[in-house]
């Protein structure tokens, strides 16, 4: 599972796997725990390769070492939050901005590199925990999310709409209760992500230990 700080969550370096908190304190760890509980016989090995602050440019720079050389059977990608956010929190630092055309082009390139070497690809949208869809950053994040949906369709990948998952709970939460900055989720927010991921990959919530 590769991405930015939402994936990273303090995972081990250089490879996020192993004992204790090696998988970090976010949705990756929750996914791993639920898979291990319901499907212990399948011996599913989860690896966290998120790095805080990453954009799709950064993923491209480390793709060979952090994805291809690790030879995953499945790969999950969630990237785009920083690609959008830097356009708003650092508006004058234009060299850090990843515009939507570059985002789509780069993500498509990574998908094409990876499809031949994995059994299944999962693409997760970026999100912004803001109920007002007219908010400029929320509206921009939705546009990047639609790019992910389009690329998932082209690649035959599993598509996870994380924004839709947050939108389902936002009527009951003030955004800061799920994420103080509307980006980095609380544990409840990370469970929203884990549940959205597992629902799309066919997880059996009523399953029991083998």
N, C-alpha and C positions, 0 to 999 in steps of 0.2 A: 504494500500500500504506500503510494508515494504522493507527496504534496508539499504544503507549506506548514506554517505553525499549527494549524488546526489538526494536521496529521502528526506532526512532530511531538508536541506535548511532552518534551523532556526525555525522549527515547534515548537508548544507548547509542554510542558511537564506536566504531564507524558504521556498524550494522545494527539496526534496532531489533534485536531478538535475544532471547535468553531468559534468565530468572528475574524475579523481583519486578522492578518497574522498567525493564528493558524496552517494553513496547510503549512506554509513555503513559500518560494519565488521561487519555482521551478516548475517542471512539474506536481507535484501532485496538486498544486493550479490551474494550467492551465486546467488540466483535470476536476477538480471540477467546475471551472467557465464555461467551455464549456458544460458539462453535465447539469448544472443548467440552462443554457441559452436555450438549445435545448430541454431538457426533464424536464421542471419544474414540470410537473404533476406527475412524478415518484418519486419525493422527495428522490433522491439518496444522501445518506450520505457518504461522503468520509472521511477516517481517515488516517493520516500520522503517520507511526510508524518507519520511518527511523532514524538511529543513525549514526552520522559521525564516520568514522573509522572502522565500522563493517566489519567483514568477515563472512563467513557462520558459523564459530565456534560461533561467538557472537550471531547470530540469533538462533542457537540451544539452547544456554544458556537462552534466554529470550522468547522462543517460546510459552511456556505455558501461561505466563502472557500477552504477547504482541500480540498474535494471537488467541490461542484457547479460552482463557477466554473472549475475546472481541466478539466472536461469529459472525464473518463476514459472509455475504452471498457470497461475492466474495473476493478473495485474490490475490493481485499482488505482485510478488517477483522480485526484481532486486538486485542481489548480485554477487560479484566476482571481482570487480575492485580492492579492497584492497587485496584480496587473491592473485592476480597477482602482483600488484604494490609493495607490501612489498618485493617481491623477487628481485626487481630492485632498489628501493630507499633505502632499508635497507638490502643489500645482505648478511651481516655477522650476522644479527639477525635472525638466522634460525628458532628460536622458534615462530616467527611471520609469517612464510611462510606456506601457505595452498596449498600443492601440489595438482595436479589435481585429483589424486585418492581419497584423503580425501574430496576434494570439491564435487566430484560426489557422493560419499558415503553419505555424510552429507546432501546434498541437496535432494537426493532421500529419505532419512529417513524423512526429514521434509515434503516432498510432501506426503509420505505415511501416516504420522500422520494427515495431514490436509484434504486430499481428502474426508474422510467420513463426515466431519463437514462443508463443504462449498458446495455451488451450482456450483461454477465455479472457476477455478484456472487459473491465467495468469502468465506465466514465461517470463521475459524479460532478454535478454543477457546483460552481462557487455560489455563495449566498451572502445576503446581508439581512440581519435580523431587525427589519424595519417594516412595519405593516403598511406604511404609506407608499404605494407603488409609484407615486409621482415625485417622491424624494429623488433628487438627481442621482445619488449614488445607487439607490435601490433600482432605479430605472436602467442605469448602465449595467449593473450586475445581472439584471434579467436579460439584457441583450447578450452578454457573454454566456449566460446559461443556455440561451437558445442556440448558440454556436455549438456548445457541447452536445445538445440534443441532436442537432443536425449531423455532427460527426459520428455520434453513436449509431445513428440510423445508417449512415454510409458504411460503417465498419462492422455492422452486425454485433455491436457491443451491448452489454447490459447497461441501461441508462438509469441513473439514480438522480431524481430531482430533489435535491436537498432543500431548495428554496420552498418548494411545495410542502415539504415535510414541516418546515418551520412555520409556514403560513397557516397550517392546520392547528398549531398550538398558540399562535400569537394572539388570537382573540381572548385568551385566558391569562396572558402574561404581559406585563410591561416589558418592553424589549431589554432594558437593563437587568431585569431579573434572569434573563437567559444568557445575556452577554453584556458585561459592563460597557463595552465599546461597540456593541452590536456586531462584533466580529468573532471574538474569542469566547466560545460558549462555556457556560457552567457545566457541571456534570449532567444536569438534566438536558442541556443542549447537546452534549455529546451523545447522550442516549437517543435523542431524536435522530442524529446522524447514523448511529449504529443500527437503529430500527429500520430506517429508510434503506440502508445498504442491504441488510439481511432480508427485508421483504422482497427486494428486487432479485436477489440471487436464489430465492426459493427456500429460505430457512423455514423449518417446521417449528413454529412457536409452541405447539402442543407435543413435541417430541420428548422422548425420555431417554435416559442413559441406556446404552446397549448392555 
